[in-house]
């Protein structure tokens, strides 16, 4: 009975999380031979103000989305 915890920043839609849960479940079924109904997935969302890398909070960093748009 696989139990998977996925930690992601807040801001993803329900549709994205639904697709993520399906993809992870399908992968575990294919790789481990488990049954889909035995797979439990917990999505733990956190605020970017509670996440830091290199001593800098993510809310203080430029958004990757904005960086990609500026490259166009």
Secondary structure, 3 states (H helix, E strand, C coil): CCEEEEEEECCCCHHHHHHHHHHHHHHHHHHHCCCHHHCEEEEEEECHHHCEECCEEHHHCCCHHHHHHHCC
